[in-house]
Amino acid sequence: MSAEVLLLAADLSTVVVVAVTAVLTAAVTAVIGFGGGIVLLAVLVSVLEPGEAIPVHAGIQLASNGARARTYRAVVEWPIVKWMSLPLIATVPVGLLIADATPRAAGRLLIGLFVMLAMIKPWERFGWVTPPAVPPTDGDRLSPRRWLPLGAANGVLLPSVGATGVMLAPFLRGALPDRAPFVGTFAAQQVLAHLSKIIAFTAAGFAFADQVVLMVIGVVGVVAGTALGTRFGDRLSEVAFNRIYYVGLTVVAVRLIVLSVRDLVA
């Protein structure tokens, strides 16, 4: 078999993997409001270099979160979105410098470990983030002191780990106990976060045009997955859903970690 045929087969398999993953992860997000993005990133990193996977992921997730933010725009807490997004202007470039200095295998390892961390959720197990005993007042809930540091930390992590939503969600959920404002505010903030990544990677010279086909396929997949999750999400029990979600995420994370360690010690 010629090298050209092998290359075409590899490209086709990547397209199929991204398309299927985009559908499934968007269905996950449509059901629970978050979590699909980190699965999509973990799969992208297994078929692309981290420096390609993170900006491609940003393009796909920009469309996915944009559609969800538009749906819930009437209940979005815009002050929270503003205070979480303002630090991105300064901190995303810092995160990009860190990502550029990180070897490819180490970048994959970092993302794999981050995925595992997102499943273990030490911030919940050890009480680092707990719902307030008394619902916060609007003054506390919307205070910039509450959201600016979180936005700054998010900006530094974004270019290196790509999908930080699973760590932001508990903070937002604690301030927004109702599902619709939580989903809408989370999606709106993620739109600006992914947009900041796209701007930063473009300024750094990443050629988005080279990956436009993959991103378009991913966007079509997340649109289909969102419709699928919205329509059929209630038919799957919460226990079964969580089991499938965590088993799949564990398999992807372990594979990333094993391959990264192998490459680092080789």
CORJO-V521321 format. One line per field, one symbol per residue. phi: phi as a letter, one per 20 degrees, with the letter a starting at -180 (. if undefined). A space follows every 50 residues. Layout:
# CORJO-V521321
phi=???
This chain:
# CORJO-V521321
phi=.ffffffffffffffffffffffffffgffednaoffffgfgfgffdcfg feffffgffffgfffffffffdgfdfefgfgfffegffgeefgfffffff eeggffffffffffffffeflffefdmfccfffdgffgfffdffffdfff fffffffgfedncdgfefgfffffecfefffffffgffffgfffffffff fffeofefffdffffffffgffffffffffedgfedffffffffffffff gfffffffffffffef
